């Protein structure tokens, strides 16, 4: 019996909100002050002040003769119908009907009939409208979404997952509220992640909802408010091929010089020094992207060989790219001060071992060695030598890379 009653209740509400678009009167039943656009109880920093001001300028809502707006007062279905008819201009979708509980001399009789004919509001079973019933927030959103004929374009449950209290949204309201959310009609104060669907809508809240509905239908200018629910949409990825032969400018920020022996391989990570852009100006490889690779022996010198490209977004690509072969050398002789050699310089493990053996200085720190490699086992290779020639690389000029095969990059 309990389940049956619940089903009957939901069916009645669904019929009351069978909604399809329309026009709006003030939120009040008392005589409004039509010319008023500022109110003594709506300060400039009130969360809904802009929505209220804009709608009052349009004549959609009005304050009371005492100069107040009473933003926290609840809104009835009759008051909401009056607002709809002031805000929207839409041709009739169906024939008007007379509700048993809305006599012809009722203050909102015409507004209710109009809101019904243009599809924003319907009655309950038994041909009643319940004009004095307070309208909950979810019912306002359903009315606006259905009245403006909005349909959800994304997965409904995924969209509603934005709200921490999405489980409280009634079944009849879920799809329309998802559509309203996609169109940025939903305004949640003080926490955008809580919809409070069953809570009675206040005058301020209804003003915000209606104004956003006008914005969504290109009838009003957008207002900047942190309480408007704006779903983050991810633009589709676009792919582009960076052709073989393209040069990618790179830099090394840890040192001005790199020393390696002509026979060693040393790990090295560079960063791109400029954006790589398309002809249309789209950035496909942002400055600051990492290029991971190693220095390898090549033709009597050393060459940087790139292996992986890591964008700031975390996207990773295998890459085939190399620098020119660097053959410049620097001679380290016995008696040379180690500090002068390693100033603003990093060394490959082999080069560090050679410097230690030739100069007799074993105090080269691991942070001055590429990859932090230990050099102890290598020092013996250079015992007895009075000098050693090392490949001297200026990374910011010598290691500019050329792509060896086409590179496919996806970007947004």
N, C-alpha and C positions, 0 to 999 in steps of 0.2 A: 504493500500500500504506500509505503514511503517513497519507493522508486517511482510509482505511478504519479504521485503528487508532484514530485520533482520534475518528471517529464512534462506534465501538464503546465507547470509553471514556466519551464523553458520554452515550451511551444507557444505559450501566450506572449512571452517576451519577444520571441522571434517574429511573431505576427505583428507585434507592435512596432518592430523595427524593419519590416519589409520595406526597404528604402530604395529608391532609385533616382532629382536635383531641383533648386528653388530660390527665394528672395528674403529681410529680417527687421523686426521691431526691437525696441529697447528690452533690456533684461528685466524690466520692472513693470509692475502693475500700476504703481502710482504715477501721477503726472510727471513726466521727465522735464529736466531743464535742457532743451534740445541744443542750445547754442554752446553749451559748456564742453570744453575739451580738457580741462584740468580740474582736479578734485582735491578737496582738503584732506582726504584720507588715503590718497595715492601719491606718495612721495616720488621724487625723480629716480630714487634708487630702489624703488619697489620692483620686484622681479618681473611683474607683468605691466609696468607702467607704459612701455612703448606700445604694447598690443592694445591696451585700453585707450590710449590717446589716439592711435590711428583709427580705431573703429568708431570712436566718438566723433572724430572729424568727418567720417563717412556717414554719420547718422545711423549707424547700425545699433549702437548702444547709447545710453544716456545716463546721467546721474539723477539724484534726487533734488528736490527744491532747496534742501538745506546745504547744497554744495558738496555733498558726499557721493561716493560711488558704491560704498559698501562691498568691496571686492571679495570678501570672504563669505558673503551670504550665499545660500544654495540657490540653484536655478530649477525651476519647474519645467515640465514638458511644455506647458503653454508658453512660458517665457522664451524657451528655446525655439519654439515654432515661430514666435514673433521675430526673433533674431534672424532665423533662416530667411524669412521673407524680406528682410532689409538687406541682407548681405549678398544674396544670389539672385540672378535674373535668369530664369529658365522657363521654357514653355511647358504647358501642362502635359503630363504623361498619362493621366487617367481622369475619369470623371470624379467630381467632388461627391462626398457623402456627408450625411448628417450623423454625428455621433450622439448617442443617447444622453451622455453626460456633458454635452457642450451645447447649451441652449443658444438660440440666436441672439440673445441680449448679453451673452458672456463677452467680456472685454476682448478675448483673443479668438472669438468665433471665426472671423475672416482669416486670421493668420493661420489657424489650425487647418482650415479647409484648403488654403493655398499650399501649405507645407505638405499636405497629403497629396494634392493633385500633381505637384512637381516631383514627388517621389522621395522626399527626405524623411517623412514620418508616416506611420500607419497606426491603426488602433489595435486594441486587444480583442480577444474573442468576446462575443456579446455586444459587439458594435459600440465599445466604450473607448475613450481616449485617455482617461485619467489625467486631465490637464493640470491638476494641482500636485501630482506626484513628483517628488524630487528626482531629477534625472542623474543617473550615475555616469561617471567618466567614460566607461566603455560604451555606453549607449550613445553618447555624443559622438564618439569616434566612429561607431558603426553607421550612424546617421550620415555623417559627412562623407565617409568613404563610399557608401552605397549611393547616396544622393548625387555625388559627383561621378558615379559609375567607375570607380577605381577598382582594378583587380590586382591581386598579388601576382608579381612576376617571378618571385623567387620562392624557395621552399618556405612554407608558412611557419613551420616549427623552428627552422633555423633563424628566421627573422625575429620571431617572438622570443627566441633564446637570449636576445639582447636584454630583456627585462628579467630581473632577479625573481619577480613574482609572477612570471608568465603562467604558472600553474593555476593561478587564481582567475585567469581570463575565461569567461564563459565559452562553451563550445560554439554557440551561435556567433560569437563576436570574434573568433580567432582569425578567420580569413580576412574580414574587413579591416580589423586592426592591423594585421600584417600589411595590407595595402596602404593604410593610412601612415604606417611607420615608414614604408618605402618612399612615400611622398613628403616626408618631413612635416606631417600635420601634428604629430604627437609632441607635446610640451610637458615635461615632468619637473616640477619643482617640489622639494629642493634637490632631489637626487634623480638624475636622468635615467638611472637603471631601474627605478621602481615606478610602475604604471599606476598602481592602486586602482585597478579597474572597477571595483565595486563601490568605491567611495563616491559620495554625492559630489557632483561637479559644482564648483563655486563660480561666481560671476567672473572672477579674474581668469579662471581656468578655461571657461567656455569662450571668453574673449580671445584668449591665446589660440585655442583650437580653431576657431572660425577664421581668425586672421591668417593662420598658417594654411588653412584650406584655400583662402583667397590667393595666397602666394603660390600654392601648388597649381592653381588653375590660371596662373599668369594674370591675376586681377589685382595684385598688390605687390609692392616692393618688399623684398626680403628684409627682415630685421635680424640683427646680430644678437643672439641670445645664447648663453651657455646651456640653457635648459631645453632647447630644441633637440629632439632625438634625431641625429644625423648618422645614418648607417655608413660605415666605411666601405666604399665599393672599390674593388681592386680592378684596375683596367687590364684588359687582356694583354698578354705578352706578344711582342713583335720580335721576329727573328731577322737577323741581318748577317750576311757573310762578310767578314773582313778579309779582303783578298790577300793572297800570297804576295810578298814583297812590301807590304805595309810596314812602315817604321813606327815603333812605339817608344816614345821618350820615357826614360826611367831615371831614377836617382837613388842614391844610397845615403841615408841620413845619419848613419852612425860614424862615418869617418870620411875624410877627404881623399884617402889613398888606401889601396889594398896591395899587400905584398904577398906573392906566392912563389913557390919554386916552379920551374918549367915542367916538372913531372907530377905535380900533385893535383888532386881533385879536392875542392873545398865547397861546402854548402854555402849558398848565398841567397838572401831574399831582398829583392829590390821593390821599389814602389813606382807606380806611374806618376810622372811629374806634371802631366797635362791631361785634360779630358780628350778622349778620342770620340769624335762626333761624326754623325752622318751629314750628308749634304743639306738635309732639312734642319740641322741643328740639334738633333736628338743625341743625347750622351749615351754611348754604348759601353765605353770603358771609362769610368770616372777617375779623375785624378785621385791618387791615394790607394788605388787597387794594388794588391800584392802580386808580385811575380816571383814565384818560388823556383829555384833551380840550383845550379852549381857551376863553379869555375872548373874547366877541364883543360888538360894539356892539348894543344893543337898547333901543329906546324912550328914547333920550336918556341911557342909562346903559350898564352892562355886565352880561353874563350868562354864567355858566359853562355850556358845552355839552359833555356827556360823549360820548365816541365809542367807548371801549373799556374793558372791565373785565378786569383781570388778577388772578387768584387767586394766593395764595402757592404753590399746586401747579404753577403755570405755565399752567393752563387760561385761555383767553382767550374773551371774548364781546363781540360788538358790542352796544352799549347805546345806547338813546335816552333821555337824562335831562337835565334842566336845573335850574339854580338859579333863584331869584327874580331879577328885574332889580334891580341895585344902582345907585342914583342919588345916594348920598351923595357929596359932593365935598370936596376939600381944596384950598385956594388956596396956590399957591407964588408968592411975590413976590420981586422983585429985592432982593438984599441978605440974603435968608434963608440961614442956614447950611445947606449941603448935608448935613453930617453929622447935623444934627437931623432932616432930612427922611428920610434913608435908614436911620436907626437901626431895626433889626428890621423892615426893609421891603425888598421886591423891587419892581421897576418893569418895566412893559412897555417895549419899545424906544422907543415914542413918548413915554411919560411920562419916560423917562430923558433923551431928547433935549430935551424941554421944560424939565426941571429944569436941565440944563446950559446951555441958551440963556438962560434967565431969570436964573439966579444967576451965570452966567459961570464956573462950575466945570466943567471938562471931565474931572475925575478920577473919574467914576463907573466902578467896576470892572464888567467883563462878568459876574462872578458875581452881581452885584446886579441883573442884567437877566434877565427871564424868557427862557429858551431860550438865554441867552448871546449874544443878538443884538447886532450892532454898531449904534451910534447916530449915527455921523458924518454919514451922508447925510441924516439926519432933522433935524439941528440947525437947518439953514437955514430950516425951516418956522416956527421960533419966534423968529427974529432980530427985535429991535426991540420985543419984548413985555416989559412990566414985570411981568406976572403971568400965571398960567395956572391954570385950574381942572382938577383931575384927579379921576377917580373913585377913591374910597377904599374899599377892600374889606377887611373883617375876615374872612378865609377860614374860620376855625373856627366862625363863626356865620352868615355871609352866604351861604355856598355849599352849604348842605345841599340835596341833590338830590332831585328827584321823578321817578320813572320815567314816561316818556310813553307807553310801550307795553309790553305783557306781555313779561317776560324769562324765557326757559327756561334753568334752571341744572341741571347734573348734578352730583351729589355722592355720596360713599360713606358 
